């Protein structure tokens, strides 16, 4: 009689002992290597990060981090969102090594290698762990979808494209012209 081989799940301890020369995330116990993002991803990440940091700092709201910075959601789920915001009220989740729990706001910029995961698995993961707001930046469509956590999961709070100005329910007063985000 042959017993089925149970799927091996990695834990946070395995994750921190992974080779440091690669970028990984731990998703439901699977160690997933992610390649370096492309040029437009980097450009949008830097611009959006700069705008978020500027707004959050000027208003004394909390802290903004850029990838790679670990967010430990559970012993088998460690992610590195492209950008994340933790409010002063939730600053207790910030440690010198990582964020231990859900940020208030997470931003994922879609790349060919990660888009499917960002749109499905991570969307469910962030909702399950209590991320209040999730932005999905689509560099191909030149748009940003703002999702807000509700009782049944994330709901679309706004979809922003060319000529429109993004607003955030979590960062009240923050605005961003989509055309400025995707300018060449």
C-alpha positions, 0 to 999 in steps of 0.5 A: 500500500502506497500512501499519498505524499502530502504536499510539503509546506514551507514556513516563515523559518524556511523563508528567512533561510532561503538564498538572499540573492533571489526575491521570494514570497511565501504563498500558502506554504509555497516558496515562490521566486519572483523576477525583478520587475521591468522598466515601466513597473519600476518607473510607476513604482517609484513615482507612486511611492514618492507621491505616497511618501510625500503625502503620508509624511506631510500629513503625519499619517504613518509610514510607506514602504517599497519592495522588497520589504516583508509583510508576514501575514501568517507562518505560511504567507509572507509577501512583498507588496510593491508599496504598502502603507501602515497608519500610525494607529497600526504602527505596532505591526512594524518591526525592524525586520518586517511588518507583522500583520496587515498593512492599511493599504497595499499596492501591487503593480501588475507584471506579466509574471505576477499579474494572475497571482496579484489579481486572484490569490493575493486579492483573497489573501489580503482580504482574509488577513484584513488589508483595508485597501488594495490598489491594483496598478495595470501598466498595460491598461494604464489604470488603477483599481482601488478595492476596499475591504467589506464584509464579503471581501474586496469591492471596487471603490473606484477604477481610474484611467486616462484623464481621471484622478484617483482618490483613496478612502483610506488616505483621505485627501490623497489625489493622483492624476492617472496621466501623471502616473503613466507619463513617459 
